[in-house]
Amino acid sequence: MGMETSQLAPHRGARIDLPGRHGPIAALHAKADGVDPDTTVLLLPGYTGSKEDFAPLLDPIADAGFDVVAVDLPGQYESAGPELESDYLTVPLGATFVELIGKLAADGRKVLLLGHSYGGLVARAAVLAGADVAMLTLLDSGPASLPNGLRRMVLEAADPHLRQHGVHAVQQIREQVAAQAPDWELRSAELKEFLRTRLVRSTEPGLLGMSAGLRTEPDRVDELAAVLRERAIGAHVLTGQNDDAWSLDAQRDMARRLGAPFTTVPGAGHSPNTENPEGLLAVLLPAWREHGAR
């Protein structure tokens, strides 16, 4: 993995704090280049992720004329979070982002919302709860809970370990699993240290609550489809061609049920934002220009 496509990719985004019901939401904000934009792109990361997962996208999105804000979910890395595990399920987290999107959409500004993986389930919950968005993009996210497979097995194995031994112990387990991946040896020492630090700074209730959300989320696709139609919200479903979380068939079928385009990003697995950001942007930017235009 090259530095330029990792969480450590250089960018001109400013580190800011946004208001949240449980305390500040940590964010990176890159302003549109040379224009006064009327559209903000809001990026929500997945479980154990952070705003830095979108580092390779920030400057290109801003260069395309959008303000762009990438956040840590509450309880992740540098964001404050609630104490109750149940507050990290999709519905309460979605409500937090309804409030934030309401502030970003002030003065008639449009908000284009993208959620990656668990962030996609949270973004869906926000839209279902009335978030004022012009478009919803679901990236490597699914119609319901995480299906049986390695990722779910890791969650189920890690949770009791987390309760008994704490976040540091789980970080060691996750690193042992990650070390089996072919690209592990290609990652820089700096990137490995960032990934380690990010996880251990996340809250225990947050990790447990989001894990529960990934394992219990119901299928709300038909409900979402009705809201998208009723409120004329655009939608797009994208995934890396080698995603190992939700199957491509499941995501393709979700797109069909939503009446939304379905696109695969070549040369990427579960995280096209770091694995093939150029391929991802080639799909995202034209769609966002269409829905961001007045």
Phi, psi and omega in degrees: 000122181283150180303323186292346178243020179253182177297346179262012179303136177293146178201167181258014178294140178267139177281117182230166171245134178251154182288137177221157184292341180249011183123181186299140173261117182288138185212160167246130183236117174250125182277146177303143187279111168073011180224167174256093190283156174248015183225133176244132173264126179246127187244123180250127182276176180266185179303135185061013179267195178191175178305329183294343177299341181256010183308316182292345184266339193300305183295316178299323178292317178296320178297334180278359174103012179250142160291143180225133180232121174248136186237161159274135170298154175309136180086349178270138168044262187256006178264138172293154180212166180288169182271334185274133178302322183296340179285355178259004171291168190295322185295309177294322176294321177301320179298323176302320183277339169302315180296313181295317180297325176301323177288319180292332183270008180298154178062030174078010179289145176270147176239127174253118189254128174237132174237132179258125174058241178300327176299333176291320177294323177292317179299318177301314179299322179296315179296318178296333179269006173104013179304136185275080181241152177269336182205145176240124176246124179255116185249116179050046178238172188229178181283339185201204184299160179298128183287169177301139182161184184301316183299317179292322178299319179297317178301311184294328178284326187283327188301308179295327177296319179297317181295325185273323191240350176094176188295323183299321180294320179292323178301320179295320178296313182298324179292323177297320177293315181298327182295344177282345183287146183300331185270002185299317182291341179278346182284141181288160176299324180296318180293317178300319180293321177297313181299322178294311182296318181301316182293315186286344175272352176282154186277150178297314176300324180295314179297318180290319182291318178292324176300317177297320178299318179295332184264352185232356185301127178282167175283114181241023187294315181295322176299316179295318181302319180295319180292319179300316179294313185298322185256007178052048177265129176288156179213154178209137176246122180232152177204150170295143185296342180245029180304133181247016177261279172266141183293155176299323179298318180295320181287323177297318179293323176300316178299317179300315181294330178277349187067033185244153173297150175236127183226136173258142179259120181291157175065028181215153175253244185278349185225072178302334181299332175248339185271327175207067183299325180296318178296322178293314181297328179298335177267316186295310190298315178298321179294318180292324177299320180296315184274342178274345181287144178279000000 
